[in-house]
Amino acid sequence: MATLEQALAEHHRALQRYVRFRISNSTDAEDVLQEVYSAAAQGFSSLRDHASIKAWLVGIARNKCADYFRRTYRHNEIPLKDAERIAVLPCRFAAARDSLVLDTLEKLSAPDRQILHMFYWQELPQKEIARRLCLPLGTVKSRLHHARERFRTAYPIKQRGAIPMKSVMPKLLPDYTITASPLPPFPCKWEELMGWFIVPRLGEKLSWAMYDFPERLRTEEDHLQVVGRALVHGIEGVEIEVETLDPMSNNQTGDDDAYVQRSFVAQLTDTHCRILAETHSQGGLKQMYTFLDGDAFLQNWGFGEENCGNETNLTPKGLITREGNVLTTRDGQKELMDVVGRYTVTIGGKPFDTVCVEMHEAYMGGMASEQFIDATGRTVLWRRFNADDWKLDHYGRTWTDMLPDSETLVINGKTYVHWYDCITSYIL
């Protein structure tokens, strides 16, 4: 295991380039670099994965740069060119993908660039922008609206309102049956990206769709394709382009409720599969998140301790046991994933020999899912269940009341109600 001194010596030049690229004032850049070293010294003893020490150090550098810009922004000391650069180039992946954004910003007036930076990068509420700029709130709203429109007009790629993808998935979910098998579960090499069903490997492409119950009608549909290799904070993965037709509300970006484009960078190892970065357009600007962005990334795209990702080698661990539709987790634990049995899933008249992977609140609180995976490691059927009181304040009714005819699971004595299913082009 390398010492901190060895790590800093090895990665000093990379950190120096990182900080000086973002902060044009060399004196300030050197001060920030010293803050990085000090923070690294304080946190080194708690670092668990020394194989990712470069990414860890770059993450500290990125946070310290952000602290610097927040401090200086309060005194209106950020040169606009630095505001643009820090806004659109948070990592090498972003720099490669978003030169068009930078070029477009440079075509705008200084006031337009300033207000777009404050709203999208600083994530300041419009009231706060009005206070800092000493402007009426109505003026800020008007300026932001016109700045967005001028950016869209200047941006060379026109996407709003266009729906280039065509549906390839059935409009109605095929009939299926799920039959328990007396045979023991088989070991499974599951290399799909959790929640997106594609294997992050060059040459892969896949479509999948979501079907609401009880109507069984297709709602969201996604097309995914691995388009090349990519590097995020020194960690290599592959880039996956995603087109979404009729996205659910949590997958919408505000630009177009009927069509969304985004991309991931994902990494597949011998033991885990994880997302390293996600980017999408919002308000005419690219929004980018990487695994170094803390909760802003982890709550939507991360999984596992310190975003280690989902395990690829699946065998029963005894964390979850199942008898019929009654499940029990070890010591009542949550955030668990385990193989709970072997099942024959017959869908559209085709039988598939599968293992069932149960996830108890692994994605989010109040949710359970069951994923049926065949011997090739591909998902045949994915089913979502909600705790009966999930988002009760929002919906005002329990799920057994809203979907009285839906199947239920009982997990640790609590009822979960079947909401929707997903299938992929793999089974068609």
DAQUI-V953342 format. One line per field, one symbol per residue. psi: psi as a letter, one per 30 degrees, with the letter a starting at -180 (. if undefined). A space follows every 50 residues. Layout:
psi->???
//
This chain:
psi->kkleeeeeeegeeeeeeeefefjfjeeeeeeeeeeeeeeeeefeffkejf fgeeeeeeeeeeeeeeeeeeefefghfkkeeeeeefefifleeeeefhee eeeeefflleeeeeeeeeeeefhkleeeeeeefhlleeeeeeeeeeeeee eeefkfjkfkfkifkkkflkekklklljkkkfllklkkjjglkkfffkki kkfkllkllkkllffgkkckkkkkkkflllkjhfkkalkkkkkkkhklef flffejffkkklllklkkafflklkelkklkkgfkkkkklfggbefeefe flklkhhfakkfjklkfgekkkjbgkkklkggllhlklkglkkjjjkgfk kkjlkkjkjjheelkgkllkkjkaffgkkekkkkkkkegkheeefgllff eeifglllkjjhfkkkkkellkllfef.
//
